[in-house]
Amino acid sequence: MTSLTSIWPLFSLRLSTPRLELRPLRDEDIPRYVDAALSGIHPPETMPFTFPWTDVPADELGRGTAEHVWRTRLLSRPGDWAIALGIWFEGELVGCQDMSAKNFAVRRTVSTGSWLKQAVQGRGLGNEMRTAVALYAFDHLHAVAAESDAAAWNAASLGVSASVGYVPNGVYCGEARRGEAVDMQRLRLTPGTFRRPYWALGVEGHDAVASFLELPSTPADVTPTPSPALSAEVTP
Ligand SMILES: CC(C)(COP(=O)(O)OP(=O)(O)OC[C@H]1O[C@@H](n2cnc3c(N)ncnc32)[C@H](O)[C@@H]1OP(=O)(O)O)[C@@H](O)C(=O)NCCC(=O)NCCS
């Protein structure tokens, strides 16, 4: 019989770290994902997400969440893609780590976003899951950069970024809730600043993903090209 992974090869992907397993959310995972979100991600008076999806009434969160997961699939094709990786810790789905790209063959850059249920925050898991996608992005996707952003007040998210090796990359004005402006900190990670962990990442299903997304099979040539202005300055 035809398998689901042959129809949607992204479901083959499985990343493992010392304590976590990361794998693309399947429909049967959505109720657990919603339960994790409903258990509480952040205090209600703060909004860490650019799209305030946790503000909706509890009985509407499930449908909105399912639509988000389905949308990430619909928008995934060679070049432009988004993968919502569920985070499994001690057999329980406890959060999500998104990884997405636009025109990846040219930009070789991934963007990430993440959350964990409050009950498991502050135990180093945020660092472990972001480190996992950075390892996958650099060592398997041949990315040259990973980008992220966070509200300037979000010490936990900025703490994860700093601990993984991201460097600040500018500030812009975002909107946390309707009518609520917030300074957003952009962050950028490159192989040169990445703090590699002591552990090795377990990866299953990458070949199927690479073929489906038509990923580049070789590292990018990132030799910097001197700009014409700079060349002119140093020419005698
Ligand atoms: C952001 C989030 C995923 C971080 O995960 P976490 O498991 O709590 O973070 P970790 O325990 O891995 O901490 C990683 C680093 O950040 C630091 N950190 C964590 N929380 C912090 C806080 N509140 N204040 C300051 N530093 C903090 C830790 O000290 C650690 O640094 P170290 O490795 O140098 O010791 C989690 O807190 C969360 O889901 N928050 C709500 C949703 C959210 O803000 N998502 C991000 C939207 S941009």
The ligand as an SDF file (V2000), in Angstrom:
LIG
                    3D

 48 50  0  0  0  0  0  0  0  0999 V2000
   11.6940   30.9820   24.6910 C   0  0  0  0  0  0  0  0  0  0  0  0
   11.6550   29.5550   25.1990 C   0  0  0  0  0  0  0  0  0  0  0  0
   11.4010   28.5710   24.0330 C   0  0  0  0  0  0  0  0  0  0  0  0
   13.0180   29.2630   25.8550 C   0  0  0  0  0  0  0  0  0  0  0  0
   13.0700   27.9260   26.2760 O   0  0  0  0  0  0  0  0  0  0  0  0
   13.6170   27.5260   27.7070 P   0  0  0  0  0  0  0  0  0  0  0  0
   13.6990   26.0420   27.7340 O   0  0  0  0  0  0  0  0  0  0  0  0
   12.7900   28.1860   28.7410 O   0  0  0  0  0  0  0  0  0  0  0  0
   15.0860   28.1730   27.7220 O   0  0  0  0  0  0  0  0  0  0  0  0
   16.4180   27.4670   28.2200 P   0  0  0  0  0  0  0  0  0  0  0  0
   16.1750   26.8750   29.5720 O   0  0  0  0  0  0  0  0  0  0  0  0
   16.9250   26.5440   27.1670 O   0  0  0  0  0  0  0  0  0  0  0  0
   17.4060   28.6970   28.3820 O   0  0  0  0  0  0  0  0  0  0  0  0
   18.3870   28.9690   27.4030 C   0  0  0  0  0  0  0  0  0  0  0  0
   19.2120   30.1380   27.8680 C   0  0  0  0  0  0  0  0  0  0  0  0
   18.3890   31.2790   28.0600 O   0  0  0  0  0  0  0  0  0  0  0  0
   18.5130   31.7440   29.4010 C   0  0  0  0  0  0  0  0  0  0  0  0
   17.1820   32.1050   29.8840 N   0  0  0  0  0  0  0  0  0  0  0  0
   16.0920   31.3340   29.8720 C   0  0  0  0  0  0  0  0  0  0  0  0
   15.0500   31.9960   30.4180 N   0  0  0  0  0  0  0  0  0  0  0  0
   15.5310   33.2030   30.7890 C   0  0  0  0  0  0  0  0  0  0  0  0
   14.9430   34.3330   31.3890 C   0  0  0  0  0  0  0  0  0  0  0  0
   13.6420   34.3790   31.7220 N   0  0  0  0  0  0  0  0  0  0  0  0
   15.7190   35.4090   31.6330 N   0  0  0  0  0  0  0  0  0  0  0  0
   17.0180   35.4020   31.2790 C   0  0  0  0  0  0  0  0  0  0  0  0
   17.6490   34.3550   30.6840 N   0  0  0  0  0  0  0  0  0  0  0  0
   16.9040   33.2750   30.4540 C   0  0  0  0  0  0  0  0  0  0  0  0
   19.0230   30.5720   30.1820 C   0  0  0  0  0  0  0  0  0  0  0  0
   19.7690   30.9990   31.3220 O   0  0  0  0  0  0  0  0  0  0  0  0
   19.9060   29.8790   29.1890 C   0  0  0  0  0  0  0  0  0  0  0  0
   21.1550   30.5180   29.0790 O   0  0  0  0  0  0  0  0  0  0  0  0
   22.5130   29.7150   29.4190 P   0  0  0  0  0  0  0  0  0  0  0  0
   22.5290   28.5130   28.4830 O   0  0  0  0  0  0  0  0  0  0  0  0
   23.5770   30.7050   29.1020 O   0  0  0  0  0  0  0  0  0  0  0  0
   22.3770   29.3330   30.8440 O   0  0  0  0  0  0  0  0  0  0  0  0
   10.5510   29.3650   26.2760 C   0  0  0  0  0  0  0  0  0  0  0  0
   10.8690   30.1370   27.3850 O   0  0  0  0  0  0  0  0  0  0  0  0
    9.1730   29.7380   25.7820 C   0  0  0  0  0  0  0  0  0  0  0  0
    8.5120   28.9240   25.1650 O   0  0  0  0  0  0  0  0  0  0  0  0
    8.7160   30.9760   26.0620 N   0  0  0  0  0  0  0  0  0  0  0  0
    7.3740   31.4280   25.6790 C   0  0  0  0  0  0  0  0  0  0  0  0
    7.2000   31.5120   24.1770 C   0  0  0  0  0  0  0  0  0  0  0  0
    8.2480   32.3800   23.5510 C   0  0  0  0  0  0  0  0  0  0  0  0
    8.6440   33.4200   24.0860 O   0  0  0  0  0  0  0  0  0  0  0  0
    8.6690   31.9650   22.3500 N   0  0  0  0  0  0  0  0  0  0  0  0
    9.6400   32.7110   21.5730 C   0  0  0  0  0  0  0  0  0  0  0  0
    8.9260   33.7380   20.7690 C   0  0  0  0  0  0  0  0  0  0  0  0
   10.1280   34.7340   19.9190 S   0  0  0  0  0  0  0  0  0  0  0  0
  1  2  1  0
  2  3  1  0
  2  4  1  0
  2 36  1  0
  4  5  1  0
  5  6  1  0
  6  7  2  0
  6  8  1  0
  6  9  1  0
  9 10  1  0
 10 11  2  0
 10 12  1  0
 10 13  1  0
 13 14  1  0
 14 15  1  0
 15 16  1  0
 15 30  1  0
 16 17  1  0
 17 18  1  0
 17 28  1  0
 18 19  1  0
 18 27  1  0
 19 20  2  0
 20 21  1  0
 21 22  1  0
 21 27  2  0
 22 23  1  0
 22 24  2  0
 24 25  1  0
 25 26  2  0
 26 27  1  0
 28 29  1  0
 28 30  1  0
 30 31  1  0
 31 32  1  0
 32 33  2  0
 32 34  1  0
 32 35  1  0
 36 37  1  0
 36 38  1  0
 38 39  2  0
 38 40  1  0
 40 41  1  0
 41 42  1  0
 42 43  1  0
 43 44  2  0
 43 45  1  0
 45 46  1  0
 46 47  1  0
 47 48  1  0
M  END
$$$$
